């Protein structure tokens, strides 16, 4: 990476990934703490979909009650990976496609 602008843009993408991870972890722990014991279909669906997708990608069997796939830790990891991936894709698209490539251009996140 001889071009300093590319390095700055990759740094901005990395910052977006960190922000997405922190946002996902914060939201997961917030939901675990404040909605524990309640049955909210929308929240259950929000957390079940990434967990199911990740367990299918990893080739894990159908989740059984009390297994690792049904644990809070696996849910946090699955949601964290999904949100981080989404933030990275959008940040990469924004930095390298929308903003384009210019010699005098900064990333806006310094």
Backbone as a chain_set.jsonl record, in Angstrom:
{"seq": "XXXXXXXXXXXXXXXXXXXXXXXXXXXXXXXXXXXXXXXXXXXXXXXXXXXXXXXXXXXXXXXXXXXXXXXXXXXXXXXXXXXXXXXXXXXXXXXXXXXXXXXXXXXXXX", "coords": {"N": [[0.821, -1.171, 0.0], [1.33, 1.617, -1.149], [0.078, 3.975, -1.589], [-1.012, 6.57, 0.366], [-3.66, 7.374, 0.698], [-5.217, 5.118, 0.215], [-4.473, 3.61, 2.389], [-5.554, 5.168, 4.435], [-8.247, 4.923, 3.832], [-8.672, 2.172, 4.195], [-8.18, 2.089, 6.905], [-10.375, 3.536, 7.801], [-12.412, 1.743, 7.092], [-11.754, -0.344, 8.803], [-12.244, 0.931, 11.254], [-14.991, 1.217, 11.045], [-15.721, -1.458, 11.155], [-14.974, -2.086, 13.784], [-16.727, -0.372, 15.149], [-19.202, -1.473, 14.376], [-19.006, -3.993, 15.57], [-18.856, -3.294, 18.298], [-21.326, -2.034, 18.585], [-23.073, -4.175, 18.073], [-22.39, -5.968, 20.156], [-23.048, -4.402, 22.386], [-25.822, -4.057, 21.978], [-26.677, -6.731, 22.094], [-26.058, -7.473, 24.766], [-27.625, -5.61, 26.075], [-30.227, -6.421, 25.341], [-30.219, -8.973, 26.467], [-30.036, -8.344, 29.169], [-32.222, -6.592, 29.799], [-34.503, -7.72, 28.678], [-34.765, -10.249, 29.615], [-36.405, -13.223, 30.285], [-38.77, -12.457, 29.119], [-41.108, -12.931, 26.455], [-40.756, -12.077, 23.392], [-41.617, -12.012, 20.183], [-40.479, -10.71, 17.956], [-37.904, -9.963, 18.854], [-36.869, -12.5, 19.435], [-36.845, -13.609, 16.87], [-35.08, -11.849, 15.63], [-32.652, -12.546, 16.807], [-32.511, -15.278, 16.349], [-32.281, -15.793, 13.59], [-29.581, -14.99, 12.571], [-28.1, -16.789, 14.152], [-29.023, -19.302, 13.321], [-28.271, -19.228, 10.617], [-25.434, -19.097, 10.834], [-24.929, -21.518, 12.187], [-25.753, -23.335, 10.247], [-23.926, -22.761, 8.187], [-21.539, -23.527, 9.402], [-22.03, -26.194, 9.585], [-23.201, -27.406, 11.753], [-25.237, -29.548, 13.754], [-28.851, -29.78, 14.054], [-29.965, -27.486, 16.403], [-30.048, -28.422, 19.799], [-31.8, -28.295, 22.907], [-30.014, -26.602, 25.349], [-27.573, -26.89, 24.137], [-24.434, -25.787, 22.648], [-25.035, -24.192, 20.442], [-27.471, -23.111, 21.087], [-26.806, -21.336, 23.034], [-26.195, -18.254, 24.825], [-23.705, -17.131, 24.315], [-23.009, -18.108, 21.753], [-24.994, -16.88, 20.29], [-24.294, -14.181, 20.593], [-21.824, -14.161, 19.286], [-22.58, -14.933, 16.676], [-24.365, -12.851, 15.921], [-22.63, -10.702, 16.216], [-20.681, -11.248, 14.236], [-22.289, -11.076, 11.933], [-23.282, -8.386, 11.991], [-20.855, -6.973, 11.981], [-19.825, -7.782, 9.5], [-21.74, -6.62, 7.794], [-21.334, -3.869, 8.357], [-18.679, -3.61, 7.456], [-18.919, -4.185, 4.706], [-20.609, -2.083, 3.822], [-19.006, 0.155, 4.569], [-16.676, -0.305, 3.071], [-17.734, -0.176, 0.491], [-18.603, 2.493, 0.542], [-16.172, 3.892, 0.919], [-14.514, 3.116, -1.262], [-16.025, 3.0, -3.609], [-18.242, 4.866, -3.755], [-17.046, 7.299, -2.859], [-14.863, 7.225, -4.466], [-11.602, 7.481, -6.037], [-9.089, 9.615, -5.358], [-6.293, 11.799, -5.493], [-5.985, 13.89, -3.649], [-7.874, 13.392, -1.743], [-9.464, 12.89, 1.38], [-10.437, 10.586, 4.009], [-12.396, 11.365, 5.781], [-12.743, 10.327, 8.248], [-10.738, 10.767, 10.557]], "CA": [[0.0, 0.0, 0.0], [2.162, 2.796, -1.265], [-0.784, 5.136, -1.624], [-1.506, 6.849, 1.729], [-5.117, 7.496, 0.702], [-5.745, 3.767, 0.355], [-4.255, 3.213, 3.779], [-6.54, 5.888, 5.239], [-9.567, 4.345, 3.559], [-8.726, 0.877, 4.879], [-8.291, 2.385, 8.332], [-11.771, 3.913, 8.025], [-13.194, 0.51, 7.028], [-11.468, -1.051, 10.048], [-12.976, 1.63, 12.32], [-16.41, 0.862, 10.897], [-15.864, -2.829, 11.652], [-14.939, -2.015, 15.249], [-17.963, 0.252, 15.593], [-20.269, -2.454, 14.198], [-18.845, -5.026, 16.593], [-19.244, -2.715, 19.592], [-22.775, -1.823, 18.557], [-23.719, -5.478, 18.182], [-22.194, -6.482, 21.516], [-23.853, -3.592, 23.294], [-27.235, -4.377, 21.792], [-26.913, -8.099, 22.577], [-26.074, -7.481, 26.217], [-28.796, -4.837, 26.484], [-31.406, -7.279, 25.197], [-30.109, -10.054, 27.446], [-30.251, -7.833, 30.524], [-33.511, -5.945, 30.019], [-35.628, -8.506, 28.185], [-34.636, -11.621, 30.099], [-37.639, -13.784, 30.819], [-39.939, -12.055, 28.345], [-41.232, -13.59, 25.161], [-41.025, -11.114, 22.338], [-41.378, -12.747, 18.946], [-39.58, -9.949, 17.074], [-36.534, -10.098, 19.366], [-36.444, -13.885, 19.23], [-36.56, -13.767, 15.449], [-33.889, -11.052, 15.343], [-31.46, -13.259, 17.246], [-32.492, -16.657, 15.856], [-31.905, -15.881, 12.185], [-28.126, -15.106, 12.393], [-27.604, -18.009, 14.796], [-29.347, -20.422, 12.433], [-27.427, -19.12, 9.421], [-24.063, -19.47, 11.181], [-24.856, -22.95, 12.495], [-25.834, -24.069, 8.976], [-22.659, -22.569, 7.471], [-20.524, -24.333, 10.081], [-22.402, -27.595, 9.491], [-23.613, -27.936, 13.05], [-26.54, -30.222, 13.694], [-30.008, -29.019, 14.526], [-29.718, -27.138, 17.806], [-30.805, -29.065, 20.87], [-31.886, -27.457, 24.086], [-28.843, -26.68, 26.209], [-26.343, -27.066, 23.372], [-23.658, -24.574, 22.408], [-25.697, -23.371, 19.434], [-28.572, -22.408, 21.749], [-26.297, -20.543, 24.147], [-26.101, -16.807, 24.656], [-22.395, -16.823, 23.73], [-23.074, -18.362, 20.31], [-25.845, -15.844, 19.723], [-23.516, -12.946, 20.545], [-20.82, -14.33, 18.235], [-23.254, -14.94, 15.375], [-24.842, -11.505, 15.633], [-21.453, -9.842, 16.057], [-20.108, -11.48, 12.908], [-23.196, -10.569, 10.908], [-23.295, -6.918, 12.008], [-19.536, -6.53, 11.557], [-19.746, -7.99, 8.057], [-22.576, -5.608, 7.152], [-20.649, -2.583, 8.471], [-17.497, -3.622, 6.592], [-19.352, -4.1, 3.305], [-21.059, -0.719, 3.552], [-17.877, 1.085, 4.667], [-15.808, -0.539, 1.919], [-18.445, 0.377, -0.657], [-18.594, 3.942, 0.651], [-14.823, 4.435, 0.77], [-13.837, 2.812, -2.516], [-16.894, 3.126, -4.784], [-18.979, 6.125, -3.752], [-16.125, 8.424, -2.778], [-13.909, 7.108, -5.557], [-10.177, 7.514, -5.738], [-8.509, 10.903, -5.711], [-5.006, 11.997, -4.834], [-6.114, 14.843, -2.547], [-9.084, 13.072, -1.0], [-9.317, 12.281, 2.692], [-11.51, 9.646, 4.307], [-13.431, 11.979, 6.595], [-12.673, 9.723, 9.588], [-9.336, 10.825, 10.977]], "C": [[0.874, 1.247, 0.0], [1.345, 4.072, -1.245], [-1.33, 5.41, -0.215], [-3.02, 6.977, 1.797], [-5.767, 6.128, 0.859], [-5.597, 3.276, 1.788], [-5.269, 3.896, 4.697], [-7.938, 5.293, 5.047], [-9.713, 2.99, 4.232], [-8.827, 1.063, 6.391], [-9.733, 2.779, 8.682], [-12.679, 2.687, 7.987], [-12.993, -0.297, 8.316], [-12.208, -0.402, 11.229], [-14.466, 1.319, 12.249], [-16.661, -0.554, 11.4], [-15.857, -2.851, 13.179], [-16.227, -1.404, 15.805], [-19.133, -0.723, 15.476], [-20.212, -3.55, 15.248], [-19.282, -4.498, 17.959], [-20.749, -2.495, 19.668], [-23.523, -3.139, 18.738], [-23.585, -6.058, 19.592], [-23.043, -5.706, 22.522], [-25.329, -3.924, 23.193], [-27.558, -5.767, 22.326], [-26.985, -8.146, 24.096], [-27.236, -6.661, 26.778], [-30.049, -5.702, 26.435], [-31.385, -8.391, 26.231], [-30.464, -9.556, 28.848], [-31.685, -7.34, 30.74], [-34.718, -6.756, 29.548], [-35.554, -9.962, 28.614], [-35.951, -12.071, 30.712], [-38.884, -13.369, 30.064], [-39.96, -12.821, 27.032], [-41.685, -12.562, 24.135], [-40.634, -11.769, 21.024], [-40.385, -12.029, 18.037], [-38.131, -10.067, 17.537], [-36.015, -11.519, 19.193], [-36.057, -14.119, 17.778], [-35.275, -13.037, 15.07], [-32.615, -11.799, 15.718], [-31.388, -14.684, 16.722], [-31.963, -16.759, 14.434], [-30.386, -15.935, 11.998], [-27.545, -16.369, 13.018], [-27.853, -19.226, 13.921], [-28.478, -20.4, 11.187], [-26.006, -19.571, 9.726], [-23.949, -20.951, 11.501], [-24.965, -23.793, 11.225], [-24.547, -23.942, 8.171], [-21.573, -23.446, 8.077], [-20.837, -25.827, 10.053], [-22.764, -28.221, 10.817], [-24.997, -28.549, 12.93], [-27.653, -29.316, 14.183], [-29.825, -28.744, 16.012], [-30.638, -27.876, 18.769], [-30.806, -28.135, 22.074], [-30.668, -27.67, 24.968], [-27.535, -26.885, 25.452], [-25.635, -25.727, 23.187], [-24.378, -23.643, 21.439], [-26.864, -22.602, 20.044], [-28.097, -21.507, 22.881], [-26.257, -19.059, 23.792], [-24.785, -16.43, 23.978], [-22.401, -17.033, 22.213], [-23.93, -17.31, 19.618], [-25.087, -14.528, 19.6], [-22.479, -13.017, 19.433], [-21.468, -14.253, 16.857], [-23.74, -13.548, 14.991], [-23.68, -10.535, 15.441], [-20.809, -10.008, 14.695], [-20.982, -10.907, 11.808], [-23.177, -9.038, 10.847], [-21.95, -6.353, 11.557], [-19.372, -6.674, 10.052], [-20.551, -6.923, 7.306], [-21.894, -4.238, 7.205], [-19.428, -2.526, 7.56], [-17.889, -3.483, 5.128], [-19.789, -2.681, 2.966], [-19.914, 0.28, 3.6], [-16.939, 0.929, 3.481], [-16.439, 0.054, 0.662], [-18.387, 1.906, -0.626], [-17.205, 4.514, 0.351], [-14.264, 4.262, -0.64], [-14.714, 2.963, -3.759], [-17.552, 4.5, -4.824], [-18.027, 7.315, -3.76], [-15.085, 8.385, -3.893], [-12.471, 7.193, -5.093], [-9.606, 8.825, -6.255], [-7.231, 11.091, -4.923], [-5.125, 12.892, -3.589], [-7.301, 14.55, -1.634], [-8.756, 12.458, 0.353], [-10.523, 11.412, 2.98], [-12.64, 10.275, 5.085], [-13.478, 11.404, 7.996], [-11.205, 9.697, 9.99], [-9.221, 10.852, 12.471]], "O": [[1.117, 1.848, 1.046], [1.865, 5.139, -0.918], [-2.036, 4.569, 0.341], [-3.611, 6.718, 2.845], [-6.767, 5.996, 1.566], [-6.483, 2.613, 2.328], [-5.782, 3.277, 5.629], [-8.709, 5.18, 6.0], [-10.771, 2.687, 4.784], [-9.486, 0.279, 7.074], [-10.246, 2.399, 9.734], [-13.623, 2.599, 8.773], [-13.945, -0.865, 8.853], [-12.733, -1.1, 12.097], [-15.124, 1.176, 13.279], [-17.699, -0.822, 12.006], [-16.653, -3.561, 13.794], [-16.753, -1.869, 16.816], [-19.968, -0.794, 16.377], [-21.244, -3.986, 15.758], [-19.999, -5.182, 18.691], [-21.368, -2.744, 20.702], [-24.503, -3.2, 19.481], [-24.552, -6.575, 20.151], [-23.675, -6.295, 23.399], [-26.011, -4.058, 24.21], [-28.603, -5.963, 22.946], [-27.875, -8.788, 24.655], [-27.77, -6.985, 27.839], [-30.839, -5.713, 27.379], [-32.42, -8.719, 26.812], [-31.114, -10.262, 29.619], [-32.292, -7.646, 31.766], [-35.84, -6.497, 29.982], [-36.219, -10.816, 28.027], [-36.532, -11.382, 31.55], [-39.965, -13.885, 30.345], [-38.926, -13.3, 26.567], [-42.867, -12.235, 24.041], [-39.459, -12.046, 20.784], [-39.541, -12.672, 17.414], [-37.23, -10.248, 16.719], [-34.852, -11.719, 18.843], [-35.045, -14.762, 17.498], [-34.476, -13.544, 14.283], [-31.607, -11.694, 15.02], [-30.297, -15.251, 16.655], [-31.265, -17.718, 14.105], [-29.91, -16.847, 11.321], [-26.606, -16.955, 12.479], [-26.984, -20.088, 13.793], [-27.999, -21.446, 10.747], [-25.428, -20.346, 8.964], [-22.963, -21.583, 11.122], [-24.341, -24.85, 11.131], [-24.118, -24.906, 7.538], [-20.776, -24.042, 7.352], [-20.003, -26.64, 10.452], [-22.646, -29.434, 10.988], [-25.817, -28.127, 12.115], [-27.404, -28.212, 14.667], [-29.56, -29.66, 16.79], [-31.852, -27.938, 18.57], [-29.919, -27.297, 22.231], [-30.33, -28.808, 25.296], [-26.486, -27.039, 26.078], [-26.172, -24.673, 23.527], [-24.331, -22.424, 21.606], [-27.208, -21.529, 19.548], [-28.921, -20.967, 23.619], [-26.283, -18.674, 22.623], [-24.751, -15.512, 23.158], [-21.854, -16.215, 21.474], [-23.633, -16.896, 18.497], [-25.229, -13.83, 18.596], [-22.274, -12.039, 18.714], [-20.953, -13.576, 15.967], [-23.546, -13.115, 13.855], [-23.746, -9.644, 14.594], [-20.429, -9.022, 14.062], [-20.475, -10.316, 10.854], [-23.068, -8.464, 9.763], [-21.908, -5.362, 10.829], [-18.835, -5.779, 9.399], [-20.089, -6.389, 6.297], [-21.877, -3.52, 6.205], [-19.169, -1.489, 6.949], [-17.251, -2.735, 4.387], [-19.386, -2.136, 1.938], [-19.849, 1.173, 2.754], [-16.456, 1.924, 2.939], [-15.762, 0.704, -0.134], [-18.149, 2.54, -1.654], [-17.076, 5.497, -0.379], [-13.609, 5.166, -1.159], [-14.184, 3.048, -4.867], [-17.433, 5.218, -5.817], [-18.178, 8.232, -4.568], [-14.491, 9.411, -4.222], [-12.163, 7.002, -3.916], [-9.643, 9.101, -7.454], [-7.106, 10.591, -3.805], [-4.438, 12.666, -2.593], [-7.682, 15.401, -0.829], [-7.874, 11.606, 0.459], [-11.527, 11.49, 2.272], [-13.758, 9.759, 5.054], [-14.183, 11.936, 8.854], [-10.516, 8.699, 9.778], [-8.113, 10.901, 13.004]]}, "num_chains": 1, "name": "protein.A"}
